[in-house]
Amino acid sequence: MWNFTKHVCIRMEERGFSKGDVLQVLNGEVPVIIYTNPQDELVDLYFGQVMDKFLMIPVNRKTKAIITIRPMRKKEKEIYLSEVQNG
């Protein structure tokens, strides 16, 4: 279902994320917040936490192509934790 591009596989390895980490977030197996990218309405931004890893994963909504993967920034992490705690 999800399209792991070569770029994403390289970024996962560089940043210490596994395919399992990514799938837990994208499949909603952990608390996830999804925003539409304000710069591209075809891209959804998935924010999720797997163990002690905080991930941000932009995905093309139509093709299910994962664009990249990176750790959440400090402010994103604060917002994510606040949202998850408040339901």
Phi, psi and omega in degrees: 000309181273140183260105178272102179287165177302318179303315181295318180298321177295314181296321178300313181296315180299323188259004174076027177255147177255165176299324177298320177302311183297314181295325177300319179290307185295329180269003176072027179280350175230164177302128184230142171243131181240126176241149170281135180295122182295341181266346180206106186291351176273357183249127173258140179255116180262126176244127180203162180240128174238112185056240181260013181257130178250115188249146170235123186230108173278135184226136173288120186297322183283314186267349185062022177280128176281125186278314176197183175212139179207163173291150174297147173283164184306311182294321177299317180298317179299315180294315180301310181298321179295315180296316181295318180293327181270003176079000000 
